[in-house]
Amino acid sequence: GSGVLKDLQPELQLTLQDVATLAITVSDNSAANLLLEQVGGLKPVNKRLQRLGMIDTVMNRPFVFDATPDNTGSPADFLNLLLALARQQLVSRAASRQLLAMMRRQQYLAYIPRYLPYHPFAVEYGLPQTISIANKVGMLRGTINDAALIFTANRDYALVIFSRDCRDDRPDPANEADLLVARLSKRLYDLYCGNEED
């Protein structure tokens, strides 16, 4: 799988929060599959997705790096999921805050956050931070997906952009899907939030 867990020592003892952090922040497939096992596999996950109203989202297999895209989902499903999380209607308030904190530590920033006025190390460098981003990415060869909650001084919004069947399938931050997602995100930010810094 992707991520770092596969490269660590087998004896490593991790908490479920550690595993969830790896699954979210570095899209670690091994960590995601461990979580999938902990909740009983695909069947209960698919039942929960249906109860959440995610009618276009189905898990047909565990997460496998560079596999055929046989797990399905729609931007509308993920947008509704993000909005429920932001409104603390998805899980408890405490769990919602914890999940958003994990998503704010996302390491893949080449998609929706790429051209926004966001600095991932602003706190460490003592810099002002005008926006906060909580996002989760997904990628396969020829596919780039990003689902984000963007919090600004005057407006908060959710944005989900999925791509598929991209001819430029290089695993490179300059491939066409990466750049398209980033440019769409910036256009929307400029349209709705562009004057906030003035």
Wavefront OBJ file of the C-alpha trace (Angstrom):
o trace
v 0.000 0.000 0.000
v 0.861 3.658 0.027
v 2.016 5.573 3.073
v 4.612 4.851 5.749
v 3.121 2.105 7.913
v 4.319 -0.655 5.597
v 7.920 0.519 6.151
v 7.807 0.530 9.957
v 8.734 -2.338 12.260
v 6.085 -5.086 12.667
v 6.307 -4.894 16.465
v 5.255 -1.240 16.507
v 2.364 -0.607 18.913
v -0.038 2.034 17.596
v -3.251 3.412 19.028
v -6.341 3.609 16.833
v -5.862 7.391 16.840
v -2.310 6.931 15.482
v -3.610 4.635 12.753
v -6.421 7.054 11.867
v -3.929 9.932 11.741
v -1.779 8.009 9.253
v -4.827 7.080 7.156
v -5.940 10.718 6.974
v -2.751 12.785 6.891
v -0.630 10.690 4.514
v -3.409 8.597 2.932
v -1.750 5.469 4.295
v -3.568 2.485 2.755
v -2.194 -0.005 5.274
v -3.501 2.148 8.119
v -6.886 2.548 6.410
v -7.140 -1.224 5.986
v -6.317 -1.770 9.678
v -9.193 0.571 10.552
v -11.430 -1.275 8.112
v -10.631 -4.535 9.931
v -11.330 -2.923 13.318
v -14.871 -1.961 12.308
v -15.681 -5.383 10.862
v -14.820 -5.033 7.178
v -16.643 -3.814 4.099
v -20.206 -4.806 4.995
v -20.676 -2.573 8.068
v -18.863 0.287 6.332
v -21.195 0.093 3.334
v -24.230 -0.080 5.626
v -23.037 3.049 7.454
v -22.420 4.851 4.144
v -25.994 4.095 3.094
v -27.381 5.307 6.445
v -25.425 8.534 5.934
v -27.165 8.987 2.581
v -24.020 8.341 0.545
v -25.946 6.495 -2.152
v -23.217 6.727 -4.806
v -20.410 5.546 -2.514
v -19.588 1.830 -2.223
v -16.479 0.052 -0.980
v -15.971 -3.089 -3.057
v -12.505 -3.905 -1.734
v -9.928 -2.785 0.823
v -7.555 0.020 -0.151
v -4.859 -1.125 -2.590
v -2.313 1.251 -4.086
v -2.632 1.641 -7.868
v -5.516 -0.832 -8.102
v -8.394 -0.604 -10.524
v -10.872 2.041 -9.347
v -13.646 -0.321 -8.203
v -14.490 1.620 -5.039
v -16.975 4.310 -6.041
v -18.043 7.661 -4.699
v -19.455 10.971 -5.832
v -18.465 14.546 -5.048
v -22.038 15.181 -3.835
v -21.788 12.331 -1.311
v -18.487 13.617 0.041
v -19.708 17.216 0.114
v -22.669 16.184 2.261
v -20.348 14.173 4.500
v -18.053 17.187 4.990
v -20.987 19.471 5.761
v -22.317 17.002 8.348
v -18.851 16.857 9.921
v -18.528 20.661 9.989
v -21.971 20.934 11.622
v -20.986 18.226 14.133
v -23.885 16.055 12.968
v -21.784 13.126 11.763
v -20.345 11.964 15.084
v -20.169 13.476 18.576
v -18.873 17.026 19.040
v -15.640 15.749 20.595
v -15.064 13.218 17.802
v -15.902 15.863 15.184
v -13.279 18.220 16.610
v -10.737 15.397 16.759
v -11.373 14.385 13.152
v -11.157 17.977 11.902
v -7.868 18.397 13.785
v -6.502 15.312 11.980
v -7.677 16.618 8.618
v -5.978 19.972 9.313
v -2.673 18.073 9.478
v -3.059 16.770 5.917
v 0.325 16.372 4.228
v -0.915 16.318 0.621
v -1.399 19.997 -0.152
v -0.891 20.027 -3.940
v -4.597 19.898 -4.777
v -7.267 22.166 -3.227
v -4.846 24.037 -0.890
v -2.082 24.500 -3.478
v -2.714 28.109 -4.577
v -4.644 29.333 -1.556
v -3.080 31.764 0.958
v -2.301 28.921 3.322
v 1.046 28.090 4.897
v 1.266 24.605 6.467
v 4.014 25.687 8.877
v 2.663 29.116 9.810
v 2.435 28.251 13.510
v 5.972 26.857 13.627
v 7.355 29.939 11.820
v 5.265 32.397 13.825
v 3.473 33.604 10.685
v -0.114 34.802 10.510
v -2.502 32.298 8.985
v -5.463 33.772 7.127
v -7.247 30.490 6.467
v -7.477 26.979 7.855
v -7.952 23.886 5.689
v -9.155 20.431 6.725
v -8.979 18.065 3.784
v -8.693 14.443 2.723
v -7.226 13.389 -0.591
v -7.424 10.237 -2.647
v -5.472 9.315 -5.710
v -5.004 6.520 -8.194
v -3.297 6.504 -11.556
v -5.229 9.043 -13.647
v -7.423 10.089 -10.711
v -7.024 12.922 -8.215
v -9.701 13.613 -5.583
v -9.762 16.158 -2.785
v -12.486 16.982 -0.273
v -11.902 20.040 1.876
v -13.404 22.319 4.460
v -11.917 25.807 4.126
v -12.297 28.216 7.037
v -11.638 31.901 6.330
v -12.116 35.106 8.315
v -15.504 35.884 6.766
v -16.683 32.701 5.093
v -16.363 28.957 5.591
v -17.067 26.595 2.737
v -16.739 23.018 1.603
v -15.240 22.045 -1.726
v -14.996 18.599 -3.302
v -13.299 18.049 -6.646
v -12.950 14.606 -8.228
v -11.156 13.834 -11.469
v -10.895 10.614 -13.444
v -9.491 9.151 -16.656
v -6.763 11.791 -16.856
v -4.409 11.206 -19.758
v -1.523 12.610 -17.761
v -1.201 9.879 -15.138
v 2.307 10.724 -13.931
v 2.666 10.621 -10.144
v 3.937 14.173 -10.293
v 2.639 17.369 -8.657
v 2.729 19.023 -12.094
v 0.366 16.565 -13.780
v -2.773 17.962 -15.382
v -5.233 16.702 -12.757
v -3.229 18.135 -9.843
v -3.018 21.515 -11.537
v -6.660 21.533 -12.643
v -7.929 20.788 -9.131
v -5.638 23.479 -7.691
v -6.683 26.081 -10.283
v -10.396 25.384 -9.815
v -9.951 25.744 -6.062
v -8.150 29.082 -6.470
v -10.795 30.430 -8.868
v -13.556 29.623 -6.384
v -11.597 31.104 -3.494
v -10.972 34.297 -5.483
v -14.628 34.489 -6.461
v -16.042 34.089 -2.963
v -13.245 35.124 -0.593
v -10.790 37.109 -2.692
v -11.300 40.454 -0.959
v -10.889 39.174 2.584
v -7.237 40.136 2.807
v -7.848 43.714 1.556
l 1 2 3 4 5 6 7 8 9 10 11 12 13 14 15 16 17 18 19 20 21 22 23 24 25 26 27 28 29 30 31 32 33 34 35 36 37 38 39 40 41 42 43 44 45 46 47 48 49 50 51 52 53 54 55 56 57 58 59 60 61 62 63 64 65 66 67 68 69 70 71 72 73 74 75 76 77 78 79 80 81 82 83 84 85 86 87 88 89 90 91 92 93 94 95 96 97 98 99 100 101 102 103 104 105 106 107 108 109 110 111 112 113 114 115 116 117 118 119 120 121 122 123 124 125 126 127 128 129 130 131 132 133 134 135 136 137 138 139 140 141 142 143 144 145 146 147 148 149 150 151 152 153 154 155 156 157 158 159 160 161 162 163 164 165 166 167 168 169 170 171 172 173 174 175 176 177 178 179 180 181 182 183 184 185 186 187 188 189 190 191 192 193 194 195 196 197 198
